[in-house]
Amino acid sequence: MDEPILVTLQDGVLHLEISRRDKKNALTKAMYATLAEALGAANQDRTVRVALLRGQDDLFTAGNDVGDFLLRKPGEISAGMRFIQALAAFEKPLVAAVGGNAIGIGTTMLLHCDLVYAADNARFQFPFVPLGLCPEACSSLLLPRLVGYQRAAELLFFGEAFDARRAHQLGLVSAVHRREELMAAAAARASKLATLPREALTITKALMKRPDAAQFSAAMAAEIERFGELLAAPVAREISAAFLEKRPPDFSHLPEGRP
């Protein structure tokens, strides 16, 4: 059986590849745990100088595996949030290479990366509100800081997909490459980072991240609390059930007949 997360180390670059193509690279608890563990270990391993997070040139991730995600117990901190915490705590340069769809946490995780390279076929989406949910992964704090409040509001309220060119204009993406050139280009940048002075890189990253540190925990805690409330509410439960059953949502049982 193929491993859904491929972890390899080459010349100081830790490659973390999401590899579950039969399920559109949807992320399970076990996959999140593998990624979080790999990042935690890499933080302490001096042979690792850079991490490169990637899918394939036509697919990054469809986000959470819905069936797996709905098994989360009320009040439980999800495996996805532990992964995000590992990303936020990663002290070394973190590079992402995004081709194809990056949905939900597939996009919010990028807010924690230092450099994001996208293929010209990349599609990004924050689909939370249309699913009856609120943003996660500290995106309610980081996205407005990155792109401005009004742009963040449009992306988060409507949850509409946007392409690599728009992502680059917003500052979410460092550069856009042709699909067939993406992985080589991202690997080349990661490899160059691995040759630069280690302490200078980590200190520079820490200084740039320092202003966010005080508010990060509070934002994450608030998102987790409200996300859990919304996830347990009738609207999100019906939308999730409809998705799994491949039917339109039915809100006729709600007091107003709509969300």
FITIPA-74190 format. One record per residue (C-alpha): residue number from 1; x negated, y, z. Coordinates in nm, 2 decimals, decimal comma, padded with zeros to 4 digits. Each point is the difference from the previous one (the first is absolute). Layout:
+------+--------+--------+--------+
: voro :     c1 :     c2 :     c3 :
+------+--------+--------+--------+
:  NUM :      X :      Y :      Z :
...
+------+--------+--------+--------+
//
This chain:
+------+--------+--------+--------+
: voro :     c1 :     c2 :     c3 :
+------+--------+--------+--------+
:    1 :  00,00 :  00,00 :  00,00 :
:    2 : -00,14 :  00,34 : -00,10 :
:    3 : -00,08 :  00,25 :  00,28 :
:    4 :  00,23 :  00,30 : -00,01 :
:    5 : -00,28 :  00,23 :  00,13 :
:    6 : -00,35 : -00,05 : -00,15 :
:    7 : -00,28 :  00,13 :  00,21 :
:    8 : -00,35 :  00,03 : -00,14 :
:    9 : -00,32 :  00,20 :  00,08 :
:   10 : -00,22 :  00,11 : -00,28 :
:   11 : -00,30 :  00,24 :  00,04 :
:   12 :  00,15 :  00,17 :  00,30 :
:   13 :  00,35 :  00,03 : -00,14 :
:   14 :  00,28 : -00,20 :  00,16 :
:   15 :  00,26 : -00,09 : -00,26 :
:   16 :  00,35 : -00,05 :  00,13 :
:   17 :  00,22 : -00,12 : -00,28 :
:   18 :  00,38 : -00,06 :  00,03 :
:   19 :  00,06 : -00,31 : -00,20 :
:   20 :  00,36 : -00,13 :  00,01 :
:   21 :  00,11 :  00,07 : -00,35 :
:   22 :  00,28 : -00,25 :  00,00 :
:   23 :  00,17 :  00,23 :  00,26 :
:   24 : -00,11 :  00,33 : -00,15 :
:   25 : -00,27 :  00,02 :  00,27 :
:   26 :  00,26 :  00,05 :  00,26 :
:   27 : -00,16 :  00,01 :  00,35 :
:   28 :  00,08 : -00,25 :  00,27 :
:   29 : -00,09 :  00,01 :  00,37 :
:   30 : -00,28 : -00,25 : -00,06 :
:   31 : -00,14 :  00,22 : -00,28 :
:   32 :  00,01 :  00,31 :  00,22 :
:   33 : -00,18 : -00,19 :  00,27 :
:   34 : -00,27 : -00,11 : -00,23 :
:   35 : -00,05 :  00,35 : -00,13 :
:   36 : -00,01 :  00,15 :  00,35 :
:   37 : -00,24 : -00,26 :  00,13 :
:   38 : -00,23 :  00,05 : -00,30 :
:   39 : -00,01 :  00,38 :  00,05 :
:   40 : -00,05 : -00,04 :  00,38 :
:   41 : -00,30 : -00,24 : -00,06 :
:   42 : -00,14 :  00,22 : -00,27 :
:   43 :  00,00 :  00,30 :  00,23 :
:   44 : -00,25 : -00,19 :  00,22 :
:   45 : -00,20 : -00,16 : -00,28 :
:   46 : -00,30 :  00,22 : -00,11 :
:   47 : -00,03 : -00,20 : -00,32 :
:   48 :  00,34 :  00,15 : -00,10 :
:   49 : -00,05 :  00,36 : -00,12 :
:   50 :  00,32 :  00,06 : -00,19 :
:   51 :  00,34 : -00,17 : -00,04 :
:   52 :  00,19 : -00,03 : -00,34 :
:   53 :  00,37 : -00,08 :  00,02 :
:   54 :  00,16 : -00,11 : -00,32 :
:   55 :  00,25 : -00,22 : -00,18 :
:   56 : -00,03 : -00,06 : -00,37 :
:   57 : -00,01 :  00,25 : -00,29 :
:   58 :  00,37 : -00,05 : -00,06 :
:   59 :  00,13 : -00,05 :  00,36 :
:   60 : -00,09 :  00,14 :  00,34 :
:   61 :  00,29 : -00,10 :  00,23 :
:   62 :  00,38 :  00,00 :  00,00 :
:   63 : -00,02 :  00,08 :  00,37 :
:   64 :  00,13 : -00,22 :  00,28 :
:   65 :  00,13 : -00,35 : -00,07 :
:   66 :  00,36 :  00,08 :  00,09 :
:   67 :  00,09 : -00,34 :  00,14 :
:   68 : -00,31 : -00,02 :  00,21 :
:   69 :  00,05 :  00,36 :  00,12 :
:   70 :  00,35 : -00,05 :  00,12 :
:   71 : -00,11 : -00,27 :  00,23 :
:   72 : -00,17 :  00,26 :  00,22 :
:   73 :  00,15 :  00,01 :  00,36 :
:   74 :  00,15 :  00,32 :  00,13 :
:   75 : -00,26 :  00,22 :  00,16 :
:   76 : -00,28 : -00,20 : -00,14 :
:   77 : -00,29 :  00,19 : -00,15 :
:   78 : -00,02 : -00,13 : -00,35 :
:   79 : -00,31 : -00,17 : -00,15 :
:   80 :  00,01 :  00,28 : -00,26 :
:   81 : -00,05 :  00,26 :  00,26 :
:   82 : -00,29 : -00,19 :  00,15 :
:   83 : -00,15 :  00,01 : -00,35 :
:   84 :  00,05 :  00,37 : -00,03 :
:   85 : -00,16 :  00,05 :  00,34 :
:   86 : -00,30 : -00,20 : -00,12 :
:   87 : -00,02 :  00,22 : -00,31 :
:   88 :  00,02 :  00,32 :  00,21 :
:   89 : -00,27 : -00,13 :  00,23 :
:   90 : -00,24 : -00,11 : -00,28 :
:   91 : -00,30 :  00,22 :  00,05 :
:   92 : -00,17 : -00,07 : -00,34 :
:   93 :  00,10 :  00,12 : -00,35 :
:   94 :  00,32 : -00,16 : -00,11 :
:   95 :  00,07 : -00,01 : -00,38 :
:   96 :  00,32 : -00,12 : -00,17 :
:   97 :  00,06 : -00,11 : -00,36 :
:   98 :  00,36 :  00,01 : -00,11 :
:   99 :  00,14 : -00,14 : -00,31 :
:  100 :  00,37 : -00,06 : -00,07 :
:  101 :  00,26 :  00,03 :  00,28 :
:  102 : -00,09 :  00,13 :  00,34 :
:  103 :  00,33 :  00,00 :  00,19 :
:  104 :  00,08 :  00,10 :  00,36 :
:  105 : -00,30 : -00,09 :  00,22 :
:  106 : -00,19 : -00,05 : -00,33 :
:  107 :  00,01 :  00,38 : -00,03 :
:  108 :  00,00 :  00,10 :  00,37 :
:  109 : -00,32 : -00,20 :  00,07 :
:  110 : -00,18 :  00,22 : -00,26 :
:  111 :  00,04 :  00,30 :  00,23 :
:  112 : -00,26 : -00,17 :  00,22 :
:  113 : -00,25 : -00,06 : -00,28 :
:  114 : -00,28 :  00,24 : -00,07 :
:  115 : -00,01 : -00,05 : -00,37 :
:  116 :  00,29 : -00,13 : -00,22 :
:  117 : -00,06 : -00,09 : -00,37 :
:  118 :  00,31 : -00,08 : -00,21 :
:  119 :  00,05 : -00,16 : -00,33 :
:  120 :  00,21 :  00,19 : -00,26 :
:  121 :  00,27 : -00,26 :  00,05 :
:  122 :  00,03 :  00,05 :  00,38 :
:  123 :  00,34 :  00,08 :  00,15 :
:  124 :  00,04 :  00,13 :  00,36 :
:  125 :  00,32 :  00,02 :  00,22 :
:  126 :  00,11 :  00,08 :  00,35 :
:  127 :  00,34 : -00,18 : -00,02 :
:  128 :  00,09 :  00,03 :  00,37 :
:  129 :  00,30 :  00,24 :  00,01 :
:  130 :  00,19 : -00,18 : -00,28 :
:  131 : -00,05 : -00,32 :  00,20 :
:  132 :  00,15 :  00,16 :  00,31 :
:  133 : -00,34 :  00,03 :  00,17 :
:  134 : -00,25 :  00,28 :  00,09 :
:  135 : -00,36 :  00,02 : -00,10 :
:  136 : -00,27 : -00,20 :  00,17 :
:  137 : -00,38 : -00,03 :  00,02 :
:  138 : -00,03 :  00,36 :  00,13 :
:  139 :  00,12 :  00,12 : -00,34 :
:  140 :  00,23 :  00,25 :  00,16 :
:  141 : -00,31 :  00,18 :  00,13 :
:  142 : -00,26 : -00,07 : -00,27 :
:  143 :  00,20 :  00,05 : -00,32 :
:  144 :  00,12 :  00,36 :  00,07 :
:  145 : -00,36 :  00,08 :  00,10 :
:  146 : -00,13 : -00,14 : -00,32 :
:  147 :  00,25 :  00,13 : -00,26 :
:  148 :  00,20 :  00,27 :  00,19 :
:  149 :  00,33 : -00,02 :  00,17 :
:  150 :  00,24 :  00,06 : -00,30 :
:  151 : -00,18 : -00,25 : -00,22 :
:  152 : -00,01 : -00,26 :  00,28 :
:  153 :  00,38 :  00,06 :  00,07 :
:  154 :  00,08 : -00,07 : -00,37 :
:  155 : -00,21 : -00,32 :  00,00 :
:  156 :  00,14 : -00,12 :  00,34 :
:  157 :  00,36 :  00,11 : -00,03 :
:  158 :  00,07 : -00,14 : -00,35 :
:  159 : -00,24 : -00,29 :  00,01 :
:  160 : -00,05 :  00,02 : -00,38 :
:  161 : -00,29 : -00,17 : -00,17 :
:  162 : -00,27 :  00,22 : -00,15 :
:  163 : -00,29 : -00,07 : -00,23 :
:  164 : -00,38 :  00,02 :  00,03 :
:  165 : -00,02 :  00,35 : -00,16 :
:  166 :  00,24 :  00,14 :  00,25 :
:  167 : -00,18 : -00,17 :  00,29 :
:  168 : -00,32 :  00,16 : -00,12 :
:  169 :  00,16 :  00,34 : -00,02 :
:  170 :  00,13 : -00,04 :  00,35 :
:  171 : -00,35 : -00,10 :  00,13 :
:  172 :  00,11 : -00,35 :  00,10 :
:  173 : -00,24 : -00,14 : -00,26 :
:  174 : -00,37 :  00,09 : -00,05 :
:  175 : -00,01 : -00,09 : -00,37 :
:  176 :  00,19 : -00,19 : -00,26 :
:  177 : -00,16 : -00,26 : -00,23 :
:  178 :  00,12 : -00,21 : -00,29 :
:  179 :  00,14 : -00,33 :  00,13 :
:  180 : -00,29 : -00,21 : -00,15 :
:  181 : -00,26 :  00,23 :  00,16 :
:  182 :  00,16 :  00,04 :  00,35 :
:  183 : -00,17 : -00,28 :  00,20 :
:  184 : -00,35 :  00,07 : -00,15 :
:  185 :  00,04 :  00,37 :  00,07 :
:  186 :  00,12 : -00,05 :  00,36 :
:  187 : -00,27 : -00,26 :  00,07 :
:  188 : -00,27 :  00,23 : -00,14 :
:  189 :  00,11 :  00,28 :  00,24 :
:  190 :  00,01 : -00,24 :  00,29 :
:  191 : -00,35 : -00,13 : -00,09 :
:  192 : -00,14 :  00,36 : -00,02 :
:  193 :  00,15 :  00,07 :  00,35 :
:  194 : -00,18 : -00,31 :  00,13 :
:  195 : -00,34 :  00,15 : -00,11 :
:  196 :  00,06 :  00,33 :  00,19 :
:  197 : -00,13 :  00,06 :  00,36 :
:  198 :  00,22 : -00,20 :  00,23 :
:  199 :  00,01 :  00,24 :  00,30 :
:  200 :  00,05 :  00,31 : -00,21 :
:  201 :  00,31 : -00,17 : -00,17 :
:  202 :  00,16 : -00,12 :  00,32 :
:  203 : -00,05 :  00,33 :  00,18 :
:  204 :  00,13 :  00,20 : -00,29 :
:  205 :  00,31 : -00,22 : -00,01 :
:  206 :  00,05 :  00,03 :  00,38 :
:  207 : -00,03 :  00,38 : -00,02 :
:  208 :  00,26 :  00,02 : -00,28 :
:  209 :  00,24 : -00,23 :  00,18 :
:  210 : -00,04 :  00,16 :  00,34 :
:  211 :  00,28 :  00,26 : -00,04 :
:  212 :  00,26 : -00,27 : -00,06 :
:  213 : -00,11 : -00,23 :  00,29 :
:  214 :  00,19 :  00,18 :  00,27 :
:  215 :  00,33 : -00,02 : -00,18 :
:  216 : -00,04 : -00,33 : -00,17 :
:  217 :  00,11 : -00,22 :  00,30 :
:  218 :  00,30 :  00,22 :  00,07 :
:  219 :  00,12 : -00,01 : -00,36 :
:  220 : -00,05 : -00,37 : -00,03 :
:  221 :  00,19 : -00,06 :  00,33 :
:  222 :  00,29 :  00,22 : -00,11 :
:  223 :  00,02 : -00,17 : -00,34 :
:  224 :  00,00 : -00,35 :  00,15 :
:  225 :  00,28 :  00,08 :  00,24 :
:  226 :  00,23 :  00,16 : -00,26 :
:  227 : -00,09 : -00,25 : -00,27 :
:  228 :  00,11 : -00,28 :  00,24 :
:  229 :  00,33 :  00,17 :  00,08 :
:  230 :  00,08 :  00,05 : -00,37 :
:  231 : -00,11 : -00,35 : -00,09 :
:  232 :  00,25 : -00,14 :  00,25 :
:  233 :  00,28 :  00,23 : -00,12 :
:  234 :  00,29 : -00,12 : -00,23 :
:  235 : -00,12 :  00,20 : -00,30 :
:  236 : -00,35 : -00,14 : -00,03 :
:  237 :  00,12 : -00,35 :  00,09 :
:  238 :  00,26 :  00,01 : -00,28 :
:  239 : -00,26 :  00,13 : -00,25 :
:  240 : -00,25 : -00,27 :  00,09 :
:  241 :  00,27 : -00,27 : -00,01 :
:  242 :  00,11 :  00,12 : -00,34 :
:  243 : -00,36 :  00,00 : -00,13 :
:  244 : -00,05 : -00,36 :  00,12 :
:  245 :  00,33 : -00,11 : -00,14 :
:  246 : -00,06 :  00,19 : -00,33 :
:  247 :  00,33 :  00,19 :  00,02 :
:  248 :  00,10 :  00,37 :  00,04 :
:  249 :  00,03 :  00,12 :  00,36 :
:  250 :  00,35 :  00,01 :  00,14 :
:  251 :  00,06 :  00,28 :  00,25 :
:  252 :  00,38 : -00,04 :  00,02 :
:  253 : -00,03 : -00,12 :  00,37 :
:  254 : -00,16 :  00,33 :  00,10 :
:  255 :  00,24 :  00,26 :  00,16 :
:  256 : -00,03 :  00,24 : -00,30 :
:  257 : -00,06 : -00,28 : -00,26 :
:  258 : -00,34 :  00,13 : -00,08 :
:  259 : -00,34 :  00,04 :  00,16 :
+------+--------+--------+--------+
//
